[in-house]
Amino acid sequence: EWTAAELFTIVRHGVKFTGMPAWPSPNRDDEVWAVVAFLQRFPDMQSHEYEELSGRTLRNAQREAARMAPTGSTERPTVPPTLVIERCVACHGADGQGRGAHPKLAGQSSLYLSASLKAYREGQRHSGIMGPIAAALSDADIDQAVEYYRALDGFIETAAAVSADVLALGEHIARNGLAKERAGACVECHSRSESQRNHLYPKLTAQNEGYLIQQLHLFRSDDRGGTDDASIMHNIAEDLTDQQIAAVSAYFAHP
């Protein structure tokens, strides 16, 4: 019976004197709206739809695979450790290719993944979802999760088709930057090749397009936070238009 605006207020600010807290990250209204969308859909959702959406079916399958897997193997991990099954696969997948608009992690550099998790844990990178998860991780937990995803094969292209004009604009921004908007060329830090100039910067090629768009919007509004290098992206994204953000995200999502 609640309207979207009422649900937003409840989730965003909590309900006083009931024990229901406010959303953990005051910077992430986009996450609150995602919860609102879920709550509006939930009354008509079937149980199997909820299990699929929540990753419960996936986690159960992975637990069984982990139970049956041989121990002591030195080969690249194919079955996630328990920590990854419990905390990571629902959003990022056991294969590291992400689910929905969640980021792909497979083959991402260990330096970037570790720095990101520690930034979430320390409250430097803002998320009401990742913040509480990372807060419960020790350095050893982070190393275990990072090593699992680092050792997987890289990103697999999953982006939907876009027009040639959009890709052309995205390529121009990525390769040349935008002088008027004071945005440098993206490929100077985020190369489209396998080589990385700085392993503290994330790989973007074939990353989930929705995730790239979301991150650029957060950088533009200065709501993302992050590691010590995040300020570079705040300055670059602050003058980008929605069209430019969509175009450069599409360019990187399409290898």
Secondary structure, DSSP 8 states (H G I E B T S, - for coil): ---HHHHHHHHHH-BTTTTB---S-TT-HHHHHHHHHHHHHGGG--HHHHHHHHTHHHHHHHHHHHHHS-SS--S---S--HHHHHHTHHHH-TTSS-STTS---TT--HHHHHHHHHHHHTTSB--TTHHHHHHT--HHHHHHHHHHHHTS-----------HHHHHHHHHHHHH-BTTTTB--GGGTS-SSS--S-TTS---TT--HHHHHHHHHHHHHT--B-STTHHHHHHHHTT--HHHHHHHHHHHH--
